[in-house]
Amino acid sequence: MKKTIPKEQKEFYTLADFNYEYNDKGELRNKTTGEKFYYITENHYSAMGECIIRDIQEKMKNELNMEEFFVDTETKVNNIFISKGALEKKKLMLLIQGSGAVRPGQWARALCFNDTLRTGSQLEYIERAYKKDYGVIVFNPNENERILGKKEPYDFYNTSKFRKSRKTEKLKGSESKVKHTLSVYDRWAAKAKAEHIVIVAHSAGGYCTQELVSQRIDELHGKLKALAFTDAFYSISERDDPRMKEVYRKHGCNWVASDKPLNEPMVDKERKTRTALDSGCEVRSAGHKQHEMTSACCIDPLFEFIEKHV
């Protein structure tokens, strides 16, 4: 256990500092024993989570040739990623993750720890988008504030799940998930030459997407060709703009957590989670009953759906 705890305090750690690495299968393994990740404390888990984020984002920059930009250019805290030449492409894909600790490049942090990068990260989605000649923008709706003052050192042996409260300030343009989504769209996506825009959103990313489409329907109507959701949470109502409801009805599909076979048609009331929601679009089984696994499990029919609508 001690070999997975860094010997010295650093501002930024690497996975190697914790004696972990990803193998050729994208599995997180102990470099000495080859064993899976072993949970010690929440501080240890959080610090390693930051390392995993940086590791994935380095892959995005170095292997997938993506560029890093900042919504708040003063603090340079909230980062997003855009594939090179994306705004010149005929087709543009927007990737919006769910809520929580996930950052650009991730669908589910727990899966990056305990399963594989294929299931927990957005890397395969980006690779497949490239093969179809899409430009890609990866959003970061969860990073809405920064801690003021010096970063508190990690106490890896502290078993408490709660860290001392610190003063924070909101990030300009990313004060909330919705404001971030609108900021990224207005500053980058709206300026793209794309004739066809598709959005892939997981979990709470569905709500961000709903607000984006609702508030920018004048610009998106006619260009938004596919809305591909993975167990997304949002609800379409009678009060929504008719053009928005038309886009969802004609161009949307929500692959939801279910024990039914992959891609089998469903209705919202059959969903494993939040059954009161109205997707306003086609609903199909993601082929897995675990919420976090839906993005990875439905990737094949999801991309087939997108290609049929673009």
Secondary structure, 3 states (H helix, E strand, C coil): CHHHCCCCCCCCCCHHHHCEEECCCCCEEECCCCCCCCCCCHHHHHHHHHHHHHHHHHHHHHCCCEEEEECCCCCCCCEEEEECCHHHCCEEEEEECCCCCCCCCECCHHHHHHCCHHHHECHHHHHHHHHCCEEEEECCCCCCEEECCCCCCCCCCCCCCCCCCCCEEECCCCCCHHHHHHHHHHHCHHHCCCCEEEEEEECCHHHHHHHHHHHCHHHHCCCEEEEEEECCCCCCCCCCCHHHHHHHHHHEEEEECCCCCCCCEECHHHCCCCCCCCCCCEEEECCCCCHHHHHHHCHHHHHHHHHHHC
